Amino acid sequence: MKLTRDQLIGLYPALPTPTDPSGTVDRKATARLVEFLCSAGVTGLVPVGGTGEYPTLLPEERRAMVEVTMDAAAGRVPVVAGMLSPGFKESVLAATDFAAAGPTVSCSSRRTTT
């Protein structure tokens, strides 16, 4: 899915990452959340996009969250993978990993100094 300027207007909620009792990404709960949000009319979805758990998840758990979000969204809305890594190199690694999962785009939030 190609993201256009017009698609950047609207509601893109950051998704919390549901986990099961063992602490891994709960794929069924995530799929239900995506279905609920798509049914409610969101413009897009932002997995691992700023609800606080990014630093507590392993890279493979972040990717799993992006993958299940992509699968559940099924092309209905853009998926913008959140990259909240503290450093540039880690952000590049996250972007590369997320790209394999197939999100529409990845976004980064990084403090810069001058």
N, C-alpha and C positions, 0 to 999 in steps of 0.2 A: 504494500500500500504506500503510495507516494503521499507525503504530507504537504499540503498547500498552505499558503498564508491564511486563507479563510478558515482552515481547520484549526488554527491556533487560537481562535476565539471561541470561548465557551467554558465548560466545566471539565477540568482534568483532575479528578481527585487522586491524591496520594493514597495508595492502598496499604492498609496494615498487612503484615505477613502472618496469617494464621499458622499456628503450629499445633502438632498433635502432642499427646502426652510425652513422647520421647524427645520432643524439641525440634523435630524436622518439619519442613513445610507441609501443611495439611492441604493436599491438592484438592480434595473434595470441598473443603470449606472455602478455599480460594475460588474454585469454579462457581460455587453458590454466590459468593460475594460479587464476582464479575457479572454473573447473570442478573443479580439484583440491580447493580449499578447501570448496566446496559438497558435494562427494562425501565429504569427510572429516567433515562434520557441523557446520560452523560455524553460529552463530546469525545472524550478519550480517557485513558487509564494510565496511571503512573505507578507501576509496581516498584517496590523499594525506593520510594520517592520522597521520603522526608517525614515519616511518622516515628522516627527515632530508633528503629531496630537495625538500621544498616550496619553499624559497626559491630553488632553482636552476631551477625550472620556470617557464615563461612562463604567464600566465593561461590561454591557449588549450590549453596542454599539460595543465594541471590539469583543465580541463573535459573534454578528450579522455579522460583517465584515468577520470573519473567516468562519462562516457558509455559507454565500452567496458565498464566494470564493471557498469553498469545493464543493458546489452544482454546481457552474458554471464550475469548472475545471473537474468535473465528472471523476476523476481518470486518466485524461490524463497526468498530471504532479504532482509531489509532492507539497504539501502545507505546508509551514513552518511558523507557527504562531509566530509573533514577541512579545516578552515579554520585554518591556522596562521599567518595574517598577523600582523605585529607591531603593527599599529594598527587602531583601530576602523573608520576609513573604508575601508581596504583590505579588512577583514573583511566589511563590508557589500557592497562590490563583488563579492567572491568569492561570498558567499551568493546574491546576485542572479544571478550567472553560473551557479552550480551549480544553482539552482532551475530554470533553463531545461533543464538536462540531466536533471532528474527524480529526484534521489535522495530516499529516504524522509525524510531529515532531514540537516541539516548541523550539525557540532559545531565549537566554537571553543575554543582554549586560549590564554588571554591573561592575562598577569600584571597585577594591579591594585595600585595603591598607595593608601594612605590617609594 
